[in-house]
């Protein structure tokens, strides 16, 4: 038996101490207005939000954005924001996405606790589009915004998709000289449109 086999044998035969799962019965943080808290948190992490009462308003609202008007290439996989744009179905390789200036996609869940939006490959042609674009727009229904990550994970079924990611704000880093840098290794900006799907929704 060589050294490698001895090490692996010891690992296989080692019995780990049983560790009890954490108690999740404690009261978790909630807010009276999860949507309001979500908007505050998205802003705190460098993103922007706008609340709309009607999804049909999205195309005209997005087309007025400076990032949209300045973009050479805009792509969308959004089913909520119905814009006649490049849907990436003709892009055979993620390498063909290198020149995307603005990308629009739909999120499934918003989290008030950290401003994160859950996005899966069910609504994406190329996952890489989320990270390679210069500017990112995500949509989420107001009813899909939950208080915390515990509530979010209760709504997620890992078997439903092959890929899923929580996106919170644009790309950023603060490792160098304690200075926050936005767009260091991903999208330079994030705009989240919260679409109300109830009669009580208001546009603001």
Residue frames as a rotation matrix with the C-alpha (Angstrom) as fourth column:
UNK 1
0.577 0.817 0.000 0.00
0.817 -0.577 0.000 0.00
0.000 0.000 -1.000 0.00
UNK 2
-0.383 -0.735 0.559 1.51
0.710 -0.622 -0.330 3.30
0.590 0.271 0.760 -1.08
UNK 3
-0.914 -0.071 -0.400 1.20
0.344 -0.659 -0.668 6.62
-0.217 -0.748 0.627 0.78
UNK 4
-0.737 0.674 -0.055 -1.77
-0.594 -0.607 0.528 7.79
0.323 0.422 0.847 -1.25
UNK 5
-0.108 0.711 -0.695 -3.75
-0.007 0.699 0.715 4.63
0.994 0.082 -0.071 -0.52
UNK 6
-0.537 -0.146 -0.831 -2.88
0.787 0.268 -0.556 4.86
0.304 -0.952 -0.028 3.18
UNK 7
-0.977 0.162 -0.140 -4.17
-0.101 -0.925 -0.366 8.43
-0.188 -0.344 0.920 3.38
UNK 8
-0.447 0.858 -0.253 -7.39
-0.672 -0.136 0.728 7.60
0.590 0.495 0.638 1.54
UNK 9
-0.213 0.325 -0.921 -7.91
0.377 0.897 0.229 4.51
0.901 -0.299 -0.314 3.69
UNK 10
-0.796 -0.126 -0.592 -7.59
0.604 -0.229 -0.763 6.55
-0.039 -0.965 0.258 6.87
UNK 11
-0.853 0.518 -0.068 -10.09
-0.522 -0.849 0.086 9.08
-0.013 0.108 0.994 5.54
UNK 12
-0.256 0.791 -0.555 -12.59
-0.402 0.435 0.806 6.36
0.879 0.430 0.206 4.66
UNK 13
-0.154 0.135 -0.979 -12.27
0.623 0.782 0.010 4.68
0.767 -0.608 -0.205 8.05
UNK 14
-0.973 -0.220 -0.062 -12.47
0.190 -0.623 -0.759 7.86
0.128 -0.750 0.649 10.10
UNK 15
-0.090 0.987 -0.136 -15.82
0.923 0.134 0.361 8.27
0.374 -0.093 -0.923 11.80
UNK 16
-0.688 -0.120 0.716 -16.91
0.057 -0.992 -0.112 11.85
0.723 -0.037 0.689 12.10
UNK 17
-0.851 0.407 -0.332 -18.75
0.346 -0.041 -0.937 13.13
-0.395 -0.912 -0.106 15.12
UNK 18
-0.175 0.876 0.450 -22.43
0.929 -0.005 0.371 13.61
0.327 0.483 -0.812 14.51
UNK 19
-0.966 -0.102 -0.239 -23.46
0.170 -0.943 -0.287 17.24
-0.196 -0.318 0.928 14.44
UNK 20
-0.143 0.990 -0.019 -27.06
0.757 0.097 -0.646 18.23
-0.638 -0.107 -0.763 14.95
UNK 21
-0.276 0.155 0.949 -28.69
0.804 -0.504 0.316 20.38
0.527 0.850 0.015 12.30
UNK 22
-0.988 -0.128 0.087 -29.24
0.068 -0.863 -0.501 24.00
0.139 -0.489 0.861 13.31
UNK 23
-0.341 0.903 -0.260 -32.53
0.801 0.135 -0.584 24.92
-0.492 -0.408 -0.769 14.94
UNK 24
-0.907 0.044 0.420 -34.52
0.274 -0.695 0.664 26.99
0.321 0.717 0.619 12.48
UNK 25
-0.039 0.965 -0.260 -37.59
0.915 0.139 0.379 27.30
0.401 -0.223 -0.888 14.69
UNK 26
-0.445 -0.167 -0.880 -36.48
0.651 -0.735 -0.190 30.67
-0.615 -0.657 0.436 16.03
UNK 27
0.649 0.735 -0.197 -38.25
0.454 -0.582 -0.675 33.80
-0.610 0.349 -0.711 14.88
UNK 28
-0.267 -0.740 0.617 -36.72
0.950 -0.093 0.299 35.15
-0.164 0.666 0.728 11.69
UNK 29
-0.669 -0.068 -0.740 -36.46
0.111 -0.994 -0.009 38.78
-0.735 -0.088 0.673 10.64
UNK 30
-0.167 0.671 0.723 -39.50
0.986 0.107 0.129 40.06
0.009 0.734 -0.679 8.79
UNK 31
-0.968 -0.111 -0.224 -40.74
0.110 -0.994 0.017 43.47
-0.224 -0.008 0.974 7.67
UNK 32
-0.108 0.978 -0.176 -44.18
0.190 -0.154 -0.970 45.03
-0.976 -0.138 -0.169 7.49
UNK 33
0.798 0.288 -0.529 -43.32
-0.412 -0.380 -0.828 46.19
-0.439 0.879 -0.185 3.98
UNK 34
0.303 -0.724 0.619 -41.02
0.440 0.683 0.583 43.60
-0.845 0.096 0.526 2.34
UNK 35
0.520 -0.088 0.850 -41.10
0.835 -0.157 -0.527 45.42
0.179 0.984 -0.008 -1.01
UNK 36
0.919 -0.164 0.360 -40.05
-0.199 -0.978 0.063 48.70
0.341 -0.130 -0.931 0.58
UNK 37
0.592 -0.728 0.346 -37.26
-0.337 0.166 0.927 46.97
-0.732 -0.665 -0.147 2.46
UNK 38
0.397 -0.402 0.825 -36.18
0.756 0.653 -0.046 45.18
-0.520 0.642 0.564 -0.72
UNK 39
0.744 -0.068 0.665 -35.87
0.465 -0.662 -0.588 48.50
0.480 0.747 -0.460 -2.53
UNK 40
0.850 -0.443 0.287 -33.83
-0.526 -0.668 0.527 50.00
-0.042 -0.599 -0.800 0.31
UNK 41
0.451 -0.692 0.563 -31.47
-0.016 0.625 0.780 47.01
-0.892 -0.361 0.271 0.34
UNK 42
0.521 -0.236 0.820 -30.98
0.846 0.273 -0.459 46.97
-0.115 0.933 0.342 -3.44
UNK 43
0.843 -0.190 0.503 -30.04
-0.019 -0.945 -0.325 50.65
0.537 0.265 -0.801 -3.23
UNK 44
0.756 -0.553 0.351 -27.64
-0.517 -0.175 0.838 49.94
-0.402 -0.815 -0.418 -0.36
UNK 45
0.243 -0.674 0.698 -25.75
0.326 0.734 0.596 47.36
-0.914 0.083 0.398 -2.45
UNK 46
-0.628 -0.657 -0.417 -25.39
-0.058 -0.495 0.867 49.67
-0.776 0.569 0.272 -5.44
UNK 47
-0.711 0.418 0.566 -28.48
0.702 0.377 0.604 48.89
0.039 0.827 -0.562 -7.51
UNK 48
-0.843 0.524 -0.120 -31.60
-0.519 -0.852 -0.073 50.81
-0.140 0.001 0.990 -8.45
UNK 49
-0.687 0.684 0.244 -35.28
0.651 0.729 -0.210 49.91
-0.322 0.014 -0.947 -8.38
UNK 50
-0.783 0.609 -0.124 -38.51
-0.618 -0.743 0.255 51.13
0.063 0.276 0.959 -9.88
UNK 51
-0.686 0.628 0.369 -41.99
0.267 0.688 -0.675 49.88
-0.677 -0.364 -0.639 -9.07
UNK 52
-0.846 0.400 -0.353 -44.55
-0.501 -0.371 0.781 49.54
0.181 0.838 0.515 -11.83
UNK 53
-0.284 0.840 0.463 -48.25
-0.586 0.230 -0.777 48.77
-0.759 -0.492 0.427 -11.62
UNK 54
0.795 0.605 0.033 -48.49
-0.278 0.412 -0.868 47.35
-0.539 0.681 0.496 -15.13
UNK 55
0.024 -0.849 0.528 -45.96
0.374 0.498 0.783 45.18
-0.927 0.179 0.330 -17.01
UNK 56
0.482 0.205 0.852 -47.08
0.875 -0.069 -0.479 46.73
-0.040 0.976 -0.213 -20.29
UNK 57
0.984 -0.151 -0.098 -45.34
-0.141 -0.985 0.096 49.93
-0.111 -0.081 -0.991 -19.15
UNK 58
0.478 -0.862 0.167 -41.95
0.261 0.321 0.910 48.21
-0.839 -0.392 0.379 -19.09
UNK 59
0.186 -0.475 0.860 -40.95
0.979 0.159 -0.124 48.60
-0.078 0.866 0.494 -22.76
UNK 60
0.598 0.094 0.796 -41.49
0.366 -0.916 -0.166 52.36
0.713 0.390 -0.582 -22.82
UNK 61
0.957 -0.263 0.123 -39.81
-0.228 -0.418 0.880 52.81
-0.180 -0.870 -0.459 -19.42
UNK 62
0.405 -0.847 0.345 -36.74
0.508 0.522 0.685 50.78
-0.760 -0.101 0.642 -20.40
UNK 63
0.285 -0.265 0.921 -36.39
0.938 -0.121 -0.325 52.50
0.197 0.957 0.214 -23.76
UNK 64
0.844 0.071 0.532 -36.04
0.028 -0.996 0.088 55.86
0.536 -0.060 -0.842 -21.97
UNK 65
0.797 -0.582 -0.159 -33.05
0.295 0.146 0.944 54.70
-0.527 -0.800 0.288 -19.91
UNK 66
0.543 -0.691 -0.478 -29.70
-0.784 -0.620 0.006 56.30
-0.301 0.372 -0.878 -20.72
UNK 67
-0.379 -0.724 0.577 -28.01
-0.458 0.688 0.562 52.89
-0.804 -0.051 -0.592 -20.70
UNK 68
0.210 0.546 0.811 -30.55
0.524 0.638 -0.565 51.60
-0.826 0.543 -0.152 -23.23
UNK 69
0.957 0.243 -0.161 -30.18
0.027 -0.624 -0.781 54.55
-0.290 0.743 -0.603 -25.56
UNK 70
0.348 -0.908 -0.233 -26.37
-0.892 -0.397 0.215 54.43
-0.288 0.132 -0.948 -25.38
UNK 71
0.038 -0.335 0.941 -26.15
-0.188 0.923 0.336 50.67
-0.981 -0.189 -0.028 -25.92
UNK 72
-0.479 -0.266 -0.837 -24.91
-0.868 0.000 0.497 49.27
-0.132 0.964 -0.231 -29.21
UNK 73
-0.512 0.328 -0.794 -26.33
-0.158 0.873 0.462 45.83
0.844 0.362 -0.395 -28.47
UNK 74
-0.406 0.505 0.761 -29.29
-0.899 -0.071 -0.432 45.09
-0.164 -0.860 0.483 -26.21
UNK 75
-0.635 0.205 -0.745 -30.49
-0.151 0.912 0.380 41.54
0.758 0.354 -0.548 -25.57
UNK 76
-0.316 0.614 0.723 -33.43
-0.948 -0.184 -0.259 40.19
-0.026 -0.768 0.640 -23.63
UNK 77
-0.808 0.203 -0.553 -34.68
0.119 0.976 0.184 36.86
0.577 0.083 -0.812 -22.32
UNK 78
-0.882 0.470 0.032 -37.47
-0.196 -0.303 -0.933 38.59
-0.429 -0.829 0.359 -20.40
UNK 79
-0.619 0.767 0.170 -41.03
0.711 0.454 0.537 37.32
0.335 0.453 -0.826 -20.74
UNK 80
0.117 0.640 -0.759 -42.34
0.846 -0.465 -0.262 40.23
-0.520 -0.612 -0.596 -18.64
UNK 81
0.008 -0.200 -0.980 -40.62
-0.271 -0.944 0.190 43.06
-0.963 0.264 -0.062 -20.48
UNK 82
0.359 0.237 0.903 -41.86
0.670 0.608 -0.426 42.28
-0.650 0.758 0.059 -23.98
UNK 83
0.314 -0.383 -0.869 -39.35
-0.535 -0.827 0.172 44.07
-0.784 0.411 -0.465 -26.16
UNK 84
0.990 0.016 0.142 -38.50
0.112 0.531 -0.840 43.14
-0.089 0.847 0.524 -29.73
UNK 85
0.414 -0.910 0.024 -34.81
-0.887 -0.397 0.235 42.55
-0.204 -0.119 -0.972 -29.09
UNK 86
-0.178 -0.614 -0.769 -32.10
-0.584 0.695 -0.419 39.98
0.792 0.375 -0.482 -29.68
UNK 87
0.716 0.521 0.465 -33.24
-0.684 0.388 0.618 36.99
0.142 -0.760 0.634 -27.60
UNK 88
-0.119 -0.946 0.303 -29.84
-0.935 0.210 0.287 35.24
-0.335 -0.249 -0.909 -27.98
UNK 89
0.602 0.385 0.700 -31.37
-0.216 0.922 -0.321 32.11
-0.769 0.042 0.638 -29.52
UNK 90
0.960 -0.277 -0.042 -29.09
0.007 0.175 -0.985 32.58
0.280 0.945 0.170 -32.52
UNK 91
0.271 -0.902 0.336 -26.01
-0.917 -0.349 -0.196 32.88
0.294 -0.255 -0.921 -30.32
UNK 92
0.640 -0.004 -0.769 -24.44
-0.085 0.994 -0.075 29.45
0.764 0.114 0.635 -30.41
UNK 93
-0.037 -0.774 -0.632 -21.61
0.800 0.356 -0.483 30.25
0.599 -0.524 0.606 -28.02
UNK 94
0.669 0.224 -0.709 -21.29
0.683 -0.560 0.468 32.42
-0.293 -0.797 -0.528 -24.90
UNK 95
-0.408 -0.898 -0.163 -18.28
0.699 -0.422 0.577 34.00
-0.588 0.121 0.800 -26.62
UNK 96
-0.474 0.298 0.829 -20.72
0.718 -0.414 0.559 35.71
0.510 0.860 -0.017 -28.99
UNK 97
0.602 0.759 -0.249 -22.12
0.743 -0.418 0.522 37.69
0.292 -0.499 -0.816 -26.03
UNK 98
-0.229 -0.852 -0.471 -18.95
0.963 -0.268 0.016 39.72
-0.139 -0.451 0.882 -25.49
UNK 99
-0.892 -0.171 0.418 -20.39
0.302 -0.914 0.270 42.89
0.336 0.367 0.867 -27.03
UNK 100
0.128 0.986 -0.106 -23.68
0.754 -0.028 0.656 42.99
0.644 -0.165 -0.747 -25.06
UNK 101
-0.715 -0.334 0.614 -24.13
-0.028 -0.864 -0.502 46.38
0.698 -0.376 0.609 -23.44
UNK 102
-0.492 0.648 0.582 -27.51
-0.863 -0.273 -0.425 45.77
-0.117 -0.711 0.693 -21.81
UNK 103
-0.771 0.253 -0.585 -29.24
0.040 0.935 0.351 42.51
0.636 0.247 -0.731 -20.91
UNK 104
-0.312 0.783 0.537 -32.77
-0.936 -0.350 -0.034 42.07
0.161 -0.514 0.843 -19.59
UNK 105
-0.654 0.102 -0.749 -34.02
0.057 0.995 0.086 38.98
0.754 0.014 -0.657 -17.73
UNK 106
0.349 0.866 0.357 -36.71
-0.505 -0.147 0.850 37.88
0.789 -0.477 0.386 -15.28
UNK 107
-0.813 -0.536 0.226 -36.13
-0.458 0.350 -0.817 36.93
0.359 -0.768 -0.530 -11.66
UNK 108
-0.232 0.729 -0.644 -38.27
0.293 0.684 0.668 34.41
0.927 -0.034 -0.373 -9.78
UNK 109
0.570 0.334 -0.751 -37.80
0.793 0.014 0.608 35.62
0.214 -0.943 -0.256 -6.20
UNK 110
0.055 -0.550 0.833 -36.67
-0.102 -0.833 -0.543 38.84
0.993 -0.055 -0.102 -4.53
UNK 111
0.148 -0.102 -0.984 -35.24
0.889 0.449 0.087 38.85
0.433 -0.887 0.157 -0.99
UNK 112
0.815 0.260 0.518 -35.84
0.069 -0.931 0.358 41.89
0.576 -0.255 -0.777 1.23
UNK 113
0.857 -0.465 -0.221 -33.07
0.328 0.163 0.930 40.86
-0.397 -0.870 0.292 3.63
UNK 114
-0.073 -0.995 -0.066 -30.19
0.368 -0.089 0.926 41.30
-0.927 0.043 0.372 1.18
UNK 115
0.222 0.231 -0.947 -31.69
-0.622 -0.715 -0.320 42.69
-0.751 0.660 -0.015 -2.03
UNK 116
-0.791 -0.583 0.184 -30.95
-0.277 0.610 0.743 39.47
-0.545 0.537 -0.644 -3.92
UNK 117
0.285 0.831 -0.478 -32.92
-0.903 0.066 -0.424 38.22
-0.321 0.553 0.769 -6.92
UNK 118
-0.226 -0.280 0.933 -33.10
-0.087 0.960 0.267 34.50
-0.970 -0.021 -0.242 -7.74
UNK 119
0.285 0.213 -0.935 -32.61
-0.925 -0.195 -0.326 33.81
-0.252 0.957 0.141 -11.46
UNK 120
0.094 -0.219 0.971 -32.61
-0.060 0.973 0.225 30.37
-0.994 -0.079 0.078 -13.11
UNK 121
-0.847 -0.508 -0.155 -31.70
-0.215 0.061 0.975 28.96
-0.486 0.859 -0.161 -16.51
UNK 122
-0.264 0.832 0.488 -35.37
0.755 0.493 -0.433 28.21
-0.601 0.254 -0.758 -17.20
UNK 123
0.787 0.594 -0.168 -35.67
0.408 -0.705 -0.580 31.75
-0.463 0.388 -0.797 -18.55
UNK 124
0.295 -0.778 -0.555 -32.15
-0.590 -0.605 0.534 32.17
-0.751 0.170 -0.638 -19.94
UNK 125
0.956 -0.104 -0.273 -30.59
-0.190 0.491 -0.850 31.11
0.222 0.865 0.450 -23.23
UNK 126
0.095 -0.969 -0.227 -27.05
0.398 0.246 -0.884 31.68
0.912 -0.007 0.409 -21.95
UNK 127
0.688 0.129 -0.714 -26.31
0.725 -0.083 0.683 31.99
0.029 -0.988 -0.151 -18.22
UNK 128
-0.298 -0.946 -0.125 -23.17
0.938 -0.315 0.145 33.95
-0.177 -0.074 0.981 -19.06
UNK 129
-0.128 0.302 0.945 -25.26
0.558 -0.765 0.321 36.88
0.820 0.568 -0.071 -20.29
UNK 130
0.834 0.489 -0.254 -25.98
0.455 -0.351 0.818 37.83
0.311 -0.798 -0.516 -16.66
UNK 131
0.585 -0.690 -0.426 -22.31
0.473 -0.137 0.870 38.41
-0.659 -0.711 0.246 -15.97
UNK 132
-0.341 -0.780 0.524 -20.79
0.886 -0.079 0.458 39.48
-0.316 0.620 0.718 -19.27
UNK 133
0.376 0.575 0.727 -23.17
0.771 -0.629 0.098 42.36
0.513 0.523 -0.680 -19.95
UNK 134
-0.683 -0.593 0.426 -22.15
0.319 -0.767 -0.556 45.92
0.657 -0.244 0.714 -19.12
UNK 135
-0.707 0.551 0.444 -25.56
-0.707 -0.567 -0.423 46.76
0.019 -0.613 0.790 -17.63
UNK 136
-0.869 0.381 -0.316 -28.19
0.360 0.925 0.123 44.39
0.339 -0.007 -0.941 -16.26
UNK 137
-0.452 0.822 0.346 -31.95
-0.859 -0.505 0.077 44.80
0.238 -0.263 0.935 -15.87
UNK 138
-0.927 0.232 -0.294 -33.96
0.288 0.944 -0.159 42.27
0.241 -0.232 -0.942 -13.87
UNK 139
-0.248 0.910 0.333 -37.70
-0.670 -0.409 0.620 42.09
0.700 -0.070 0.711 -13.33
UNK 140
-0.915 0.081 -0.394 -39.50
0.310 0.766 -0.563 40.51
0.257 -0.638 -0.726 -10.38
UNK 141
0.002 0.984 0.178 -43.16
0.237 -0.173 0.956 40.40
0.972 0.041 -0.233 -9.38
UNK 142
-0.261 -0.055 0.964 -44.05
-0.743 -0.626 -0.237 42.18
0.616 -0.778 0.122 -6.15
UNK 143
0.717 0.631 0.297 -45.78
-0.681 0.542 0.493 39.06
0.150 -0.556 0.818 -4.83
UNK 144
0.731 -0.505 -0.459 -42.51
0.319 0.847 -0.425 37.12
0.603 0.164 0.781 -5.28
UNK 145
-0.177 -0.796 0.578 -40.57
-0.346 -0.500 -0.794 39.27
0.921 -0.341 -0.187 -2.79
UNK 146
0.583 0.300 -0.755 -39.98
0.490 0.612 0.621 37.45
0.648 -0.732 0.209 0.50
UNK 147
0.969 -0.120 0.216 -38.52
-0.242 -0.645 0.725 38.62
0.053 -0.754 -0.654 3.80
UNK 148
0.245 -0.907 0.344 -35.38
-0.800 0.012 0.600 36.51
-0.548 -0.422 -0.722 4.12
UNK 149
-0.436 -0.549 -0.713 -33.25
-0.865 0.475 0.164 33.76
0.249 0.688 -0.682 2.61
UNK 150
-0.853 0.188 0.487 -35.02
-0.103 0.854 -0.510 31.08
-0.512 -0.485 -0.709 4.65
UNK 151
0.187 0.980 -0.061 -38.31
-0.164 -0.030 -0.986 31.97
-0.969 0.195 0.155 2.98
UNK 152
0.193 -0.184 -0.964 -36.58
-0.962 -0.229 -0.149 32.12
-0.193 0.956 -0.222 -0.40
UNK 153
-0.786 -0.588 -0.193 -35.13
-0.614 0.780 0.122 28.61
0.079 0.214 -0.974 -0.08
UNK 154
-0.482 0.702 0.525 -38.54
-0.021 0.590 -0.807 27.26
-0.876 -0.400 -0.270 0.88
UNK 155
0.538 0.728 -0.425 -39.73
-0.388 -0.234 -0.891 28.35
-0.749 0.644 0.156 -2.56
UNK 156
0.005 -0.647 -0.763 -36.77
-1.000 -0.015 0.005 26.91
-0.015 0.762 -0.647 -4.47
UNK 157
0.803 0.181 0.567 -36.85
-0.170 0.983 -0.072 23.38
-0.571 -0.039 0.820 -5.87
UNK 158
-0.131 -0.971 -0.201 -33.32
-0.587 -0.088 0.805 22.33
-0.799 0.223 -0.558 -6.94
UNK 159
-0.404 0.003 0.915 -34.83
0.459 0.866 0.200 19.75
-0.791 0.501 -0.351 -9.28
UNK 160
0.612 0.790 -0.037 -36.61
0.388 -0.341 -0.856 22.36
-0.689 0.510 -0.516 -11.39
UNK 161
0.931 -0.321 -0.176 -33.52
-0.341 -0.588 -0.734 23.84
0.132 0.743 -0.656 -13.02
UNK 162
0.596 -0.788 -0.156 -29.89
0.716 0.609 -0.342 23.07
0.364 0.092 0.927 -13.77
UNK 163
-0.581 -0.796 0.170 -28.63
0.671 -0.587 -0.452 26.52
0.460 -0.149 0.875 -12.88
UNK 164
0.661 0.745 0.087 -29.73
0.568 -0.573 0.591 29.14
0.490 -0.342 -0.802 -10.36
UNK 165
-0.497 -0.864 -0.082 -28.05
0.752 -0.382 -0.537 32.20
0.433 -0.329 0.839 -8.87
UNK 166
0.588 0.553 -0.591 -28.85
0.761 -0.625 0.172 34.95
-0.275 -0.550 -0.788 -6.40
UNK 167
-0.267 -0.626 0.733 -27.81
0.758 -0.606 -0.241 38.35
0.595 0.491 0.636 -7.78
UNK 168
0.562 0.388 -0.730 -27.50
0.781 -0.539 0.314 41.21
-0.272 -0.747 -0.607 -5.32
UNK 169
0.600 -0.286 -0.747 -26.53
-0.180 -0.958 0.222 44.53
-0.779 0.001 -0.627 -6.87
UNK 170
0.832 -0.417 -0.367 -23.99
-0.413 -0.021 -0.911 45.12
0.372 0.909 -0.190 -9.65
UNK 171
0.494 -0.760 -0.423 -20.53
0.689 0.639 -0.342 43.59
0.530 -0.123 0.839 -9.53
UNK 172
0.692 -0.274 0.668 -18.39
-0.470 -0.874 0.128 45.16
0.549 -0.403 -0.733 -6.82
UNK 173
0.318 -0.637 -0.702 -15.31
0.751 0.621 -0.224 44.70
0.579 -0.456 0.676 -4.68
UNK 174
0.839 -0.090 0.537 -13.89
-0.340 -0.856 0.388 46.50
0.425 -0.508 -0.749 -1.67
UNK 175
0.803 -0.555 -0.219 -10.73
0.594 0.712 0.374 44.45
-0.052 -0.430 0.901 -1.16
UNK 176
-0.083 -0.903 0.421 -8.32
0.887 -0.259 -0.381 47.10
0.454 0.342 0.823 -2.41
UNK 177
-0.877 -0.414 0.245 -7.50
0.267 -0.843 -0.467 50.01
0.400 -0.344 0.850 -0.10
UNK 178
-0.558 0.727 -0.399 -10.97
0.636 0.066 -0.769 49.69
-0.533 -0.683 -0.500 1.50
UNK 179
-0.627 0.331 -0.706 -12.45
-0.560 -0.821 0.112 51.44
-0.542 0.465 0.700 -1.51
UNK 180
0.044 0.750 0.660 -15.70
0.212 0.639 -0.740 50.17
-0.976 0.173 -0.131 -3.04
UNK 181
-0.775 -0.315 -0.548 -15.37
-0.483 -0.264 0.835 49.60
-0.407 0.912 0.053 -6.78
UNK 182
0.245 0.935 0.256 -18.56
-0.298 0.324 -0.898 49.00
-0.923 0.143 0.358 -8.79
UNK 183
0.926 0.228 -0.300 -18.42
-0.350 0.229 -0.908 46.84
-0.138 0.946 0.292 -11.93
UNK 184
0.086 -0.986 0.141 -15.03
-0.814 0.012 0.580 45.32
-0.574 -0.165 -0.802 -11.17
UNK 185
-0.900 -0.432 0.060 -15.72
-0.343 0.785 0.516 41.92
-0.270 0.444 -0.855 -12.73
UNK 186
-0.522 0.785 0.333 -19.27
0.813 0.576 -0.083 41.91
-0.257 0.228 -0.939 -14.01
UNK 187
0.218 0.716 0.664 -22.24
0.828 -0.495 0.262 44.16
0.516 0.493 -0.701 -14.68
UNK 188
-0.791 -0.568 0.227 -21.50
0.419 -0.774 -0.475 47.82
0.445 -0.281 0.850 -13.97
UNK 189
-0.721 0.612 0.325 -25.09
-0.693 -0.643 -0.326 48.57
0.009 -0.461 0.888 -13.02
UNK 190
-0.820 0.558 -0.129 -28.25
0.553 0.830 0.072 46.78
0.147 -0.012 -0.989 -11.95
UNK 191
-0.675 0.724 0.142 -31.79
-0.725 -0.686 0.056 48.04
0.138 -0.065 0.988 -12.43
UNK 192
-0.903 0.428 -0.029 -34.63
0.421 0.869 -0.259 46.05
-0.086 -0.246 -0.965 -10.86
UNK 193
-0.601 0.791 0.110 -38.20
-0.621 -0.549 0.559 46.59
0.503 0.268 0.822 -11.99
UNK 194
-0.910 0.390 0.142 -40.74
0.130 0.593 -0.795 45.42
-0.394 -0.705 -0.590 -9.42
UNK 195
-0.717 0.685 -0.125 -43.95
-0.320 -0.166 0.933 44.65
0.619 0.709 0.338 -11.28
UNK 196
-0.652 0.560 0.511 -47.04
-0.581 0.063 -0.811 44.64
-0.487 -0.826 0.284 -9.12
UNK 197
-0.799 0.421 -0.430 -49.35
-0.077 0.638 0.767 41.75
0.597 0.645 -0.477 -9.83
UNK 198
-0.458 0.708 -0.537 -52.10
0.875 0.252 -0.414 42.83
-0.158 -0.660 -0.735 -7.45
UNK 199
0.320 0.717 0.619 -54.81
0.771 -0.577 0.270 45.46
0.551 0.391 -0.737 -7.48
UNK 200
0.870 0.027 -0.492 -53.09
0.404 -0.612 0.680 47.37
-0.283 -0.790 -0.544 -4.70
UNK 201
-0.035 -0.982 0.183 -49.87
0.948 0.025 0.317 47.96
-0.316 0.185 0.930 -6.64
UNK 202
0.841 0.231 -0.489 -48.72
0.126 -0.963 -0.238 51.48
-0.526 0.139 -0.839 -7.35
UNK 203
0.463 -0.700 0.544 -46.31
0.788 0.044 -0.614 52.86
0.406 0.713 0.572 -9.90
UNK 204
0.939 -0.207 -0.275 -43.51
-0.014 -0.822 0.570 55.05
-0.344 -0.531 -0.774 -8.58
